[in-house]
Amino acid sequence: MGDGPIHDLFVIGGGINGCGIARDAAGRGYSVMLAEMNDLGSGTSSASTKLIHGGLRYLEYYEFRLVREALMEREVLWKSAPHIIWPMRFVLPLHKGLRPGWLIRLGLFLYDHIGGRKLLPPTRTLDMRSDPAGKPLKTAYRRAFEYSDCWVNDARLVVLNALSATEKGADIRTRTKVVGARVEDGVWRLSLRDLETGAIEEVRARLVVNAAGPWVDEVIAGALGRNAARNVRLVKGSHIVIARKFDDPRAYFFQNADGRIIFAIPYEEDFTLIGTTDQDFDGDPAAVEISGEEVSYLCAAASEYFVEPVRPEDVVWSFSGVRPLFDDGASKAQEATRDYVLKAEDTAGASVIHVFGGKITTFRRLAEAVLGEIGKRLGERGSPWTADAPLPGGGFGPHAFDATVEALRRDYPFLEGAHARRLTRLYGTQARALLGEAASAQDLGHRFGADLFEAELRYLAANEWARSGDDVLWRRTKRGLRLTREEARAVDVFMRELRLREVARAEGPTGGGQGRAGAA
């Protein structure tokens, strides 16, 4: 047991940082294995505000390097995944008594010019009395600035990085927890528990990357057997989703009297996403959920701007996540740095690199920084490559999304327009692999609700590690917003039965492996 091949790299954590590191490393020729104790992106990485952005408010805290790096990444990431990332314009109304207009304009000038912007349009000033963006807002807001950032489907960004990593040879395991690790003869021996079957497996690796997000300190103190660690500051961020509040395709950036900001963003065609909060958190990250106080706070903050108030009873869905920020001693949660910090330990001939903090926008640059540390310890292999490499399904130009949808409809004329658009938004050019040889909607199998068919569930199980209803409805597709409770339950039953049949086949007399995503 444990005498199989020695991996160059073992990554703990299947969030955006872990999957980004695995992808970059596998693409440079390192042998990589990754373990995630739940579903990919099921923690912090699927609970973001869904933005690829420079972080305008971080300029107030003099985080110039972080903002510049993030701004530079916007167009790099957009070009790599134009199906799940696209430009969005943000309207920032001026609020009397808060940040003065000249200060905001200065910040936006820096925002426009320090990040190498080429494709995104620059800032402009709006007269809210005549611009359509002023229609849903109170008349007190007469002037605003409009600037550019990008939107991202965060959960899919994680999965696509994992898919790319497997294409490069990485071994990705979900529902697999690292329960122990020790060094013998300069090599890590890691004990893995399959959380579905309880089976224990031991694997070996030359180097470990601890990218466990909110659990990074827990991994240090638990699996790695170090002393109790206090490196991260856990900050809870919650969001609410309501029925569409405005028709404009632009998003809003609202300032609050307490110094915080929230966004109101068009979401999933018929909804508006409002968030986020910033509160220190000392509970179990796996059990985080929005509080009534947070719901009231977000409703009140949005109602300060909208003519029609946002009420708690308007909320159709909410989600919360815990950001594992590096503890820099900031007095307020919103002031804690969003920058990433890497710490390496070299003991007994084996190394571990701990990843603290970071934000979804800079995950690729974080991965490159980690690869620099890996190269120092295992020897350099390859060179940085991810800046110019599309993610799976993203092999079309940043302005070619609509043409890609139309091409899919030509090949599959039975698809309704909204369905074709949704499939392209999620899977890009890979939508054809999902649809296969289907010539009619009936060929896609049972319809579970809305436009969610059996063929999509089978594709997600076979190719994207999806094993439960939540994996499908709230991370891979967001169809949970459209399905009834009974329809959602049917999806969960189908996915779990599909997984049980696959496990039974794998454990049968002929054996067999898990396959790329662990199901078929």
C-alpha positions as CSV (number, residue, x, y, z in Angstrom):
1,M,0.0,0.0,0.0
2,G,1.4,3.4,-1.0
3,D,4.2,1.8,-3.1
4,G,2.8,3.0,-6.4
5,P,4.2,5.9,-8.5
6,I,5.6,8.9,-6.7
7,H,3.7,12.0,-7.9
8,D,5.7,15.2,-8.3
9,L,2.9,17.2,-6.8
10,F,0.0,16.6,-4.5
11,V,-2.6,19.4,-4.2
12,I,-5.0,19.5,-1.2
13,G,-8.1,21.5,-2.1
14,G,-10.3,21.6,-5.2
15,G,-11.3,25.3,-5.2
16,I,-10.1,27.7,-7.8
17,N,-6.6,28.0,-6.4
18,G,-6.0,24.3,-6.1
19,C,-7.4,23.5,-9.6
20,G,-5.5,26.4,-11.2
21,I,-2.3,25.1,-9.6
22,A,-3.0,21.6,-10.8
23,R,-3.7,22.7,-14.3
24,D,-0.6,24.9,-14.6
25,A,1.7,22.2,-13.1
26,A,0.3,19.4,-15.3
27,G,0.7,21.5,-18.3
28,R,4.4,22.0,-17.5
29,G,5.0,18.2,-17.3
30,Y,4.8,17.6,-13.5
31,S,2.8,14.5,-12.4
32,V,-0.1,15.9,-10.3
33,M,-2.7,14.5,-8.0
34,L,-5.4,16.6,-6.3
35,A,-7.9,15.7,-3.6
36,E,-11.0,17.7,-2.7
37,M,-13.0,16.5,0.3
38,N,-16.4,17.7,-1.2
39,D,-17.4,18.8,-4.7
40,L,-15.1,20.9,-6.8
41,G,-15.6,24.6,-5.9
42,S,-18.2,23.7,-3.2
43,G,-16.7,26.2,-0.7
44,T,-15.5,29.7,-1.2
45,S,-15.0,29.4,-5.0
46,S,-18.7,29.1,-5.8
47,A,-19.8,31.7,-3.3
48,S,-18.2,34.8,-4.8
49,T,-19.8,37.9,-6.2
50,K,-19.0,36.4,-9.6
51,L,-16.7,39.2,-10.8
52,I,-13.4,39.2,-12.6
53,H,-12.5,42.7,-11.4
54,G,-9.6,44.9,-10.4
55,G,-11.2,45.7,-7.1
56,L,-11.9,49.4,-7.3
57,R,-12.3,49.8,-3.5
58,Y,-8.9,48.2,-2.8
59,L,-7.3,51.4,-4.1
60,E,-8.5,53.0,-0.8
61,Y,-6.2,50.6,1.1
62,Y,-3.2,51.2,-1.2
63,E,-3.3,47.7,-2.7
64,F,-1.9,49.0,-5.9
65,R,0.1,45.8,-6.9
66,L,-3.0,43.6,-6.3
67,V,-5.3,46.0,-8.3
68,R,-2.9,46.2,-11.2
69,E,-2.4,42.5,-11.4
70,A,-6.1,41.9,-11.2
71,L,-6.9,44.5,-13.8
72,M,-4.3,42.9,-16.2
73,E,-6.0,39.5,-15.7
74,R,-9.5,40.6,-16.7
75,E,-8.8,40.5,-20.5
76,V,-6.5,37.5,-20.2
77,L,-9.2,35.4,-18.5
78,W,-12.0,36.7,-20.8
79,K,-10.1,35.6,-23.8
80,S,-9.4,32.2,-22.2
81,A,-13.1,31.5,-21.4
82,P,-15.5,33.7,-23.4
83,H,-18.3,31.3,-22.6
84,I,-18.2,31.7,-18.8
85,I,-16.6,35.2,-18.7
86,W,-17.9,38.3,-20.4
87,P,-17.6,42.1,-20.0
88,M,-20.0,44.0,-17.9
89,R,-20.5,47.7,-17.3
90,F,-20.9,49.0,-13.8
91,V,-22.9,52.1,-12.8
92,L,-21.6,53.9,-9.7
93,P,-24.1,56.6,-8.6
94,L,-22.6,59.5,-6.6
95,H,-24.0,59.5,-3.1
96,K,-24.1,62.9,-1.3
97,G,-22.0,62.8,1.9
98,L,-19.9,59.8,0.9
99,R,-16.8,59.5,-1.3
100,P,-16.6,62.8,-3.3
101,G,-16.9,62.6,-7.1
102,W,-13.3,63.8,-7.7
103,L,-11.9,61.0,-5.6
104,I,-14.0,58.3,-7.4
105,R,-13.0,59.8,-10.8
106,L,-9.3,59.7,-9.8
107,G,-9.7,56.1,-8.8
108,L,-11.4,55.2,-12.0
109,F,-8.7,57.0,-14.0
110,L,-6.1,54.7,-12.4
111,Y,-8.5,51.8,-13.0
112,D,-8.5,52.6,-16.7
113,H,-4.8,53.1,-17.1
114,I,-2.7,50.9,-14.9
115,G,-4.0,47.5,-16.0
116,G,-3.2,47.4,-19.7
117,R,-6.8,47.6,-20.8
118,K,-7.3,47.0,-24.6
119,L,-10.7,45.5,-25.2
120,L,-12.8,46.8,-22.4
121,P,-14.3,50.3,-22.9
122,P,-13.2,53.2,-20.6
123,T,-15.0,55.1,-17.9
124,R,-17.6,57.6,-18.8
125,T,-19.9,60.0,-16.8
126,L,-23.7,59.6,-16.8
127,D,-26.5,62.0,-16.3
128,M,-28.9,59.8,-14.4
129,R,-31.9,62.0,-15.2
130,S,-31.6,61.0,-18.9
131,D,-29.7,57.7,-18.9
132,P,-31.8,54.5,-18.7
133,A,-29.6,53.4,-15.8
134,G,-31.3,56.1,-13.7
135,K,-34.8,54.7,-14.2
136,P,-34.9,52.2,-11.3
137,L,-33.1,54.5,-8.9
138,K,-34.3,57.3,-6.7
139,T,-34.2,60.8,-8.2
140,A,-31.6,62.0,-5.6
141,Y,-29.0,60.2,-7.7
142,R,-28.3,62.6,-10.6
143,R,-24.8,61.7,-11.6
144,A,-22.9,58.5,-11.9
145,F,-19.7,57.0,-13.4
146,E,-19.8,53.9,-15.6
147,Y,-16.8,51.7,-15.8
148,S,-15.8,48.2,-17.0
149,D,-15.1,44.9,-15.3
150,C,-16.1,41.3,-16.2
151,W,-18.6,38.7,-14.9
152,V,-17.6,35.1,-14.3
153,N,-19.5,31.9,-13.6
154,D,-17.2,31.1,-10.7
155,A,-18.2,27.4,-10.1
156,R,-17.7,26.6,-13.7
157,L,-14.3,28.3,-13.8
158,V,-13.2,25.8,-11.1
159,V,-14.5,22.8,-13.0
160,L,-13.0,23.9,-16.3
161,N,-9.6,24.3,-14.7
162,A,-9.9,20.8,-13.3
163,L,-10.9,19.5,-16.7
164,S,-7.9,21.1,-18.3
165,A,-5.7,19.6,-15.6
166,T,-7.0,16.1,-16.4
167,E,-6.4,16.7,-20.1
168,K,-2.8,17.4,-19.2
169,G,-2.6,14.2,-17.1
170,A,-3.6,15.2,-13.6
171,D,-5.5,12.8,-11.3
172,I,-8.4,14.7,-9.7
173,R,-10.3,13.0,-6.8
174,T,-13.4,14.5,-5.3
175,R,-15.1,13.4,-2.0
176,T,-11.6,12.4,-0.9
177,K,-10.1,13.7,2.3
178,V,-6.4,13.8,3.3
179,V,-6.5,12.3,6.8
180,G,-2.8,12.0,7.4
181,A,0.6,12.9,5.9
182,R,4.2,12.1,6.9
183,V,7.6,12.2,5.3
184,E,9.6,9.1,4.8
185,D,13.0,9.1,3.0
186,G,12.3,12.6,1.6
187,V,8.9,11.7,0.2
188,W,5.4,12.5,1.4
189,R,3.1,9.6,2.2
190,L,-0.5,10.8,2.3
191,S,-3.4,8.8,3.6
192,L,-6.6,9.5,1.6
193,R,-10.1,8.5,2.7
194,D,-12.8,8.1,0.1
195,L,-15.7,9.8,1.9
196,E,-18.3,7.8,-0.1
197,T,-16.9,4.3,0.6
198,G,-14.7,4.9,3.6
199,A,-11.8,3.2,1.8
200,I,-8.3,4.4,2.7
201,E,-5.5,4.7,0.1
202,E,-1.9,5.8,0.6
203,V,-0.2,7.8,-2.1
204,R,3.3,9.3,-2.4
205,A,4.4,12.7,-3.6
206,R,7.6,14.8,-3.7
207,L,5.8,18.1,-2.8
208,V,2.5,19.0,-1.2
209,V,0.5,22.2,-1.9
210,N,-2.0,23.1,0.8
211,A,-4.7,25.1,-1.1
212,A,-7.5,24.1,1.2
213,G,-9.0,27.7,1.4
214,P,-10.8,28.2,4.7
215,W,-9.5,24.8,5.9
216,V,-5.8,25.7,5.2
217,D,-5.0,26.0,8.9
218,E,-6.9,22.9,9.7
219,V,-4.8,20.9,7.2
220,I,-1.6,22.3,8.8
221,A,-2.7,21.3,12.3
222,G,-4.5,18.1,11.4
223,A,-3.4,16.1,8.3
224,L,0.2,17.6,8.4
225,G,0.4,17.2,12.2
226,R,1.8,20.7,12.9
227,N,1.0,22.9,15.9
228,A,-2.3,24.8,15.9
229,A,-2.0,27.4,13.1
230,R,-3.5,30.9,12.9
231,N,-2.6,32.3,9.5
232,V,-6.0,33.1,8.0
233,R,-8.8,35.5,9.0
234,L,-12.1,34.0,8.0
235,V,-14.5,36.6,6.6
236,K,-18.1,35.6,5.8
237,G,-19.7,37.0,2.6
238,S,-23.4,36.5,1.9
239,H,-25.5,37.3,-1.2
240,I,-29.2,37.4,-1.9
241,V,-31.0,36.7,-5.2
242,I,-34.3,38.4,-6.0
243,A,-36.5,38.5,-9.1
244,R,-35.1,40.9,-11.7
245,K,-35.1,44.4,-10.3
246,F,-34.2,46.3,-13.5
247,D,-34.1,45.6,-17.3
248,D,-30.7,47.3,-17.9
249,P,-27.9,44.9,-18.7
250,R,-25.5,47.0,-16.6
251,A,-24.8,46.3,-13.0
252,Y,-24.8,48.8,-10.1
253,F,-22.0,49.6,-7.6
254,F,-23.6,51.1,-4.5
255,Q,-21.7,52.9,-1.6
256,N,-23.0,52.5,1.9
257,A,-22.9,54.9,4.7
258,D,-20.8,52.4,6.8
259,G,-18.0,52.6,4.2
260,R,-18.9,49.2,2.7
261,I,-20.1,48.7,-0.9
262,I,-22.5,46.2,-2.5
263,F,-23.3,45.3,-6.0
264,A,-26.6,44.7,-7.7
265,I,-26.0,42.5,-10.8
266,P,-28.1,41.0,-13.6
267,Y,-28.2,37.3,-12.8
268,E,-29.3,34.2,-14.7
269,E,-31.5,36.2,-17.1
270,D,-34.5,36.8,-14.8
271,F,-32.9,37.6,-11.5
272,T,-30.8,40.2,-9.7
273,L,-27.8,39.3,-7.4
274,I,-27.1,41.6,-4.5
275,G,-24.1,41.4,-2.3
276,T,-21.8,41.1,-0.5
277,T,-21.5,41.4,3.3
278,D,-18.2,41.3,5.2
279,Q,-18.2,39.8,8.6
280,D,-15.6,38.0,10.7
281,F,-16.5,34.4,11.0
282,D,-15.4,31.8,13.6
283,G,-17.7,28.9,12.9
284,D,-17.5,25.8,10.7
285,P,-16.9,27.0,7.1
286,A,-18.9,23.9,5.9
287,A,-22.0,25.1,7.7
288,V,-21.9,28.8,6.8
289,E,-25.3,30.4,5.9
290,I,-26.8,33.8,5.6
291,S,-28.2,35.3,8.8
292,G,-31.4,37.3,9.1
293,E,-29.3,40.3,10.0
294,E,-27.3,40.0,6.7
295,V,-30.5,39.7,4.7
296,S,-31.9,42.9,6.4
297,Y,-28.6,44.7,5.8
298,L,-28.5,43.9,2.1
299,C,-32.1,44.8,1.6
300,A,-31.7,48.1,3.4
301,A,-28.5,48.9,1.5
302,A,-30.2,48.3,-1.9
303,S,-33.3,50.1,-0.9
304,E,-31.3,53.2,-0.2
305,Y,-30.9,53.4,-4.0
306,F,-33.8,51.7,-5.7
307,V,-37.2,53.4,-6.0
308,E,-38.9,50.1,-5.2
309,P,-37.5,48.8,-2.0
310,V,-36.0,45.3,-1.6
311,R,-37.7,43.3,1.1
312,P,-36.6,40.1,2.8
313,E,-39.7,38.4,1.4
314,D,-38.4,39.2,-2.1
315,V,-35.4,36.8,-1.6
316,V,-35.7,33.7,-3.8
317,W,-32.2,32.3,-3.0
318,S,-29.2,33.2,-0.9
319,F,-25.7,31.9,-0.6
320,S,-22.8,32.4,1.8
321,G,-19.1,31.7,1.7
322,V,-16.1,32.1,3.9
323,R,-13.1,34.0,2.4
324,P,-9.8,32.7,3.9
325,L,-8.0,36.1,4.0
326,F,-4.4,36.2,5.1
327,D,-4.5,37.7,8.6
328,D,-2.7,41.0,8.3
329,G,-4.1,42.5,11.5
330,A,-6.6,44.8,9.8
331,S,-9.1,46.1,12.2
332,K,-12.1,45.6,10.0
333,A,-13.1,42.6,7.9
334,Q,-13.5,44.8,4.7
335,E,-10.0,46.2,5.2
336,A,-8.2,42.8,5.4
337,T,-6.0,42.3,2.4
338,R,-7.3,40.2,-0.5
339,D,-3.8,39.6,-1.7
340,Y,-2.4,36.1,-1.6
341,V,0.6,35.0,0.5
342,L,2.6,31.8,0.0
343,K,4.6,30.1,2.7
344,A,6.9,27.2,2.0
345,E,8.3,24.7,4.5
346,D,11.2,22.4,3.7
347,T,11.6,19.6,6.2
348,A,13.3,16.2,6.0
349,G,13.9,16.6,2.3
350,A,10.2,17.2,1.4
351,S,8.4,20.5,0.9
352,V,4.9,21.8,1.5
353,I,3.7,25.2,0.1
354,H,0.8,26.8,1.9
355,V,-1.5,29.1,0.0
356,F,-3.2,31.9,2.0
357,G,-5.8,34.4,0.8
358,G,-6.2,35.4,-2.8
359,K,-9.2,36.3,-5.0
360,I,-10.8,34.5,-7.9
361,T,-9.5,37.2,-10.4
362,T,-5.9,36.5,-9.6
363,F,-6.0,32.7,-9.3
364,R,-3.9,32.1,-12.5
365,R,-1.2,34.5,-11.4
366,L,-1.2,32.9,-7.9
367,A,-0.7,29.5,-9.7
368,E,2.2,30.9,-11.6
369,A,3.7,32.1,-8.3
370,V,3.3,28.7,-6.7
371,L,4.9,27.0,-9.8
372,G,7.9,29.3,-9.2
373,E,8.2,27.9,-5.7
374,I,7.8,24.3,-7.0
375,G,10.4,24.9,-9.7
376,K,13.0,25.9,-7.0
377,R,12.4,22.6,-5.2
378,L,11.7,20.1,-7.9
379,G,13.5,21.7,-10.8
380,E,12.0,23.9,-13.5
381,R,9.9,22.3,-16.1
382,G,8.3,24.0,-19.0
383,S,7.4,27.7,-18.7
384,P,4.3,29.8,-18.0
385,W,1.7,28.8,-20.5
386,T,-1.8,29.4,-19.2
387,A,-2.1,33.1,-20.3
388,D,-2.6,32.1,-23.9
389,A,-4.4,28.8,-23.5
390,P,-8.2,28.6,-23.7
391,L,-10.1,26.6,-21.1
392,P,-12.2,23.7,-22.3
393,G,-15.0,25.0,-24.5
394,G,-13.5,28.4,-24.8
395,G,-11.8,28.1,-28.1
396,F,-13.5,31.0,-29.8
397,G,-12.8,34.8,-29.8
398,P,-13.9,37.1,-27.0
399,H,-16.5,38.7,-29.3
400,A,-17.8,35.5,-30.9
401,F,-20.2,34.2,-28.3
402,D,-23.4,35.0,-30.3
403,A,-21.9,33.4,-33.4
404,T,-21.0,30.3,-31.4
405,V,-24.7,30.1,-30.2
406,E,-26.0,30.4,-33.8
407,A,-23.6,27.7,-35.0
408,L,-24.9,25.3,-32.3
409,R,-28.5,26.0,-33.3
410,R,-27.6,25.3,-37.0
411,D,-26.2,21.9,-36.0
412,Y,-29.1,21.2,-33.5
413,P,-32.1,23.0,-35.0
414,F,-34.5,21.5,-32.4
415,L,-32.9,23.5,-29.6
416,E,-34.8,26.5,-28.5
417,G,-32.8,29.8,-28.5
418,A,-32.6,30.2,-24.8
419,H,-31.6,26.5,-24.3
420,A,-28.8,26.9,-26.9
421,R,-27.6,30.0,-25.3
422,R,-27.5,28.5,-21.9
423,L,-25.6,25.4,-23.1
424,T,-23.1,27.6,-24.8
425,R,-22.8,29.8,-21.7
426,L,-21.9,26.7,-19.6
427,Y,-20.0,24.5,-22.0
428,G,-18.9,26.6,-24.9
429,T,-17.9,24.4,-27.9
430,Q,-18.1,21.4,-25.6
431,A,-21.9,21.6,-25.8
432,R,-21.7,19.3,-28.9
433,A,-20.1,16.6,-26.7
434,L,-23.1,16.9,-24.4
435,L,-25.7,16.8,-27.2
436,G,-24.0,14.1,-29.2
437,E,-26.1,12.7,-32.0
438,A,-29.4,14.0,-30.7
439,A,-31.8,15.0,-33.5
440,S,-34.7,16.0,-31.3
441,A,-35.5,16.9,-27.7
442,Q,-36.7,13.4,-27.1
443,D,-33.2,12.1,-27.8
444,L,-32.0,14.0,-24.8
445,G,-34.0,11.7,-22.5
446,H,-36.2,12.6,-19.5
447,R,-36.9,16.3,-18.9
448,F,-36.5,17.0,-15.2
449,G,-37.8,20.6,-15.4
450,A,-37.1,23.8,-17.3
451,D,-34.6,22.9,-20.0
452,L,-32.7,20.3,-17.9
453,F,-32.6,17.0,-19.6
454,E,-31.2,13.5,-18.7
455,A,-28.4,13.9,-21.3
456,E,-27.0,16.9,-19.4
457,L,-27.0,15.0,-16.1
458,R,-25.3,12.0,-17.7
459,Y,-22.7,14.3,-19.3
460,L,-22.0,16.1,-15.9
461,A,-21.7,12.8,-14.1
462,A,-19.3,11.3,-16.7
463,N,-17.2,14.3,-17.4
464,E,-17.4,16.9,-14.6
465,W,-17.4,15.0,-11.3
466,A,-21.1,15.8,-10.5
467,R,-22.7,13.3,-8.1
468,S,-25.6,15.0,-6.4
469,G,-28.5,17.3,-7.1
470,D,-26.6,20.2,-5.5
471,D,-23.6,19.6,-7.7
472,V,-25.8,19.9,-10.8
473,L,-28.4,22.5,-9.7
474,W,-26.4,25.0,-7.7
475,R,-22.8,24.7,-9.0
476,R,-22.8,23.3,-12.6
477,T,-26.0,24.9,-14.0
478,K,-27.9,27.1,-11.5
479,R,-31.1,25.4,-12.7
480,G,-32.0,25.2,-9.0
481,L,-33.5,28.6,-9.5
482,R,-36.0,27.2,-12.1
483,L,-37.0,23.8,-10.8
484,T,-39.7,23.0,-8.2
485,R,-38.7,21.3,-5.0
486,E,-40.1,18.0,-6.3
487,E,-38.1,18.4,-9.6
488,A,-34.9,19.1,-7.7
489,R,-35.4,16.0,-5.6
490,A,-35.8,13.9,-8.7
491,V,-32.5,15.3,-10.0
492,D,-30.8,14.4,-6.8
493,V,-32.2,10.8,-6.8
494,F,-31.2,10.3,-10.4
495,M,-27.6,11.5,-9.8
496,R,-27.2,9.4,-6.6
497,E,-28.5,6.3,-8.3
498,L,-26.3,6.9,-11.3
499,R,-23.3,7.1,-8.9
500,L,-24.3,4.0,-7.0
501,R,-24.5,2.0,-10.2
502,E,-21.1,3.2,-11.2
503,V,-19.5,2.3,-7.9
504,A,-21.1,-1.2,-8.1
505,R,-19.6,-1.7,-11.6
506,A,-16.2,-0.5,-10.4
507,E,-16.3,-3.0,-7.5
508,G,-17.6,-5.8,-9.6
509,P,-15.7,-9.0,-10.5
510,T,-14.1,-7.3,-13.5
511,G,-13.0,-4.3,-11.5
512,G,-12.4,-1.1,-13.4
513,G,-11.4,2.5,-12.7
514,Q,-13.3,5.6,-11.9
515,G,-12.8,7.3,-15.3
516,R,-12.1,11.0,-15.6
517,A,-14.8,12.2,-13.4
518,G,-15.6,9.2,-11.4
519,A,-18.9,8.3,-13.0
520,A,-20.5,7.3,-16.3
